[in-house]
Structures are given as structure tokens and as C-alpha cells.
Amino acid sequence: MFLPPLQKIAQRLAATADRQQVIDELCTQYGLHWQDAESIVAQAESKYQYLITRQQTPILVLVAFSTFSIGVLLFSWSFLGVVSSFANLVAPNLVAGLNLLGFYSDMVAALLDFSNSGSLFVIGLAMMLGSQWGMKSVWLSWLQTQENEVELPASPAMQQFELKDDLLDSVIRQLNRGQTEAKMVAAVQARTGMVAGDALALVRQVIRSRGDIVLTSISPAAFLAGLAAFISGAVLIIQNVFLLDAHLRASPRNVQNSWGLLLRIRDITDYAEAHPILSLWFVFGVICLVAGYFSVRATLNPTLLRLNKKHHYD
């Protein structure tokens, strides 16, 4: 009995996300020993890890986005309370190094002394950094998938054309000028009369042979929507921070120790409970800010990667 190809096993791994289940299926359906099935699954994982990660991208992006958003909320919540509490301890005209050093040392001491604030601060920061580090494998898997993309089958009409050096040089010149894939395909079609599939296969083959990254056309609607969401989120956050600062200044409190800091953070909590609509607007602003950031990043990422590539000398 023939074993399934490694790519099929990798697809099954991506679908189940359970390595033991796939090994058990191979043993049951193909009569393999556990050690042999485990070795085959390990080969599929090492060879097609980028495909497994790519198929799991939706859930990974959702988890990373949720983790990053919660981390931003925890980080901003704890840090905002500390900053607002200690802002009144240093007068604007005191710019001496000792005063500033004392200000920041008191802030760090308060974070370390007040366990709740310090733990929220550290947890939020760890969630933000961890989500970004975890998404590194997702972006790399998508780039590797593009590099290992299966060749498009050439139509019979492709054989009518002789791939001359001037045609390849023309594609390379357009690539170096930063032309998009669609424009290069259109230029090849106009020059040779190829069908769209053959011209696309030729352009992608040249790109992969040079180890390059092609520019993709930026959707103005997607870019502007992401930018608008980012700016709107930033405006909502700044407005709510100003309102909170005005509320705290209306009821000043002398914060000299961790107990005073606890009372100040309780004031912030009371403000959030008394104004739930403003709190929801703040959360909505954070969501818009993060979503807009990821949208703009996803729109510009191929272009930035292409611009950062080293120049190829012909």
C-alpha cells in the first residue's frame, strides 16, 4: 500500500493541529509501526512547516490580535495611572538631572512596590511583545510559500515563443524599476502576444530565479481605510486621556507612597465605572488603532520588502 505524499500529511497536520492523531491515523490506515509513522510525520513537518503555518494563519492572526489588544489595554491602564499620579510631583520648571532621576526612580519603585500595577504592566508588555514575536513565523511562512509556489502549467501556445535574451532583459529592467507584477505581465503580452497565464508564469519564473520580491499594487481603498482607522483610534484614545486627566486634576491627590498610588488608581476605576460610554469609546479607539496599524502594515509590507532588497547587478 502506497503511503500518502508528505504534502498531504502536512495538510492533515494543519487541519487537525494534533500530531498524535495524524500518527495514529497513519498506523491505523496504512499498518505502520508507531516509530515509522512518527518519523514520516516529522519529515512532513520539517519540509512543509510553512504550509502548515499558512493554513493556520486565520486562527493565529486572531489569537495574536486579541493578545496584542489585551496587552495594550493592560499596559496603558497601569502605566496611565502611574504617569498621572507622578506627573504632579515634578514641576515643569524643574529640569535638573537629579529631580528627573528621582522622578523616574520613584516611578519604578512604585511599580515594584505596588504589585497589582507592576504585574499588569509587565503582563501587558509581555503580551504585546509575545504577540509580535509569535507572528514572525506567520509572515515568514507566507514569504516562503511565495518563493516555493508551484509553477503554473504552460499552455501549448508557450512553445511558439523563443525566450530570447532581450525579452528576459526587458523583464529584469522592469523589475529593477519597481514595476508591479501586473504591469510586467501586460508588457510581456504586448511584446510577444502571449496569453495571460504564460506571461505570468514567465514573469514569476524570472522573479524566483533572481531571488527577488515583486511589487504588488497597493489598494488605495484598503490603505486609506487602514490609515483612517489608525488615525481615528489615535484621536479617540487621546481625547479620552485628556478627559481622564481633566477629571483627575479636578480632584488632586498627594501621592507619596504605594497607598496613595492605590487611591489614585481607584479614582481612575471610579471614573471608568461612572462613564461607561467613554470607557467603551476608549476600548473602541484601541481596537481601531491596532486594526489600522495591522491593515496599513499588511498593505505596505510587500512594497517595503521589495524596496529593502539589495540591488542586483546585471
Sequence and secondary structure as in RCSB ss.txt:
>XXXX:A:sequence
MFLPPLQKIAQRLAATADRQQVIDELCTQYGLHWQDAESIVAQAESKYQYLITRQQTPILVLVAFSTFSIGVLLF
SWSFLGVVSSFANLVAPNLVAGLNLLGFYSDMVAALLDFSNSGSLFVIGLAMMLGSQWGMKSVWLSWLQTQENEV
ELPASPAMQQFELKDDLLDSVIRQLNRGQTEAKMVAAVQARTGMVAGDALALVRQVIRSRGDIVLTSISPAAFLA
GLAAFISGAVLIIQNVFLLDAHLRASPRNVQNSWGLLLRIRDITDYAEAHPILSLWFVFGVICLVAGYFSVRATL
NPTLLRLNKKHHYD
>XXXX:A:secstr
     HHHHHHHHHHH  HHHHHHHHHHHH   HHHHHHHHHHHHHHSHHHHHHHTHHHHHHHHHHHHHHHHHHH
HHHHHHHHHHHGGGS TT   HHHHHHHHHHHHHHHHHSHHHHHHHHHHHHHHHHHHHHTHHHHHHHHHHHHT  
     GGGGGS   HHHHHHHHHHHHTT BHHHHHHHHHHHH   HHHHHHHHHHHHHHTT   B    HHHHHH
HHHHHHHHHHHHHHHHHHHHHHHHHS     SHHHHHHHHHHHHHHHHH HHHHHHHHHHHHHHHHHHHHHHHHH
HHHHHHHTS     
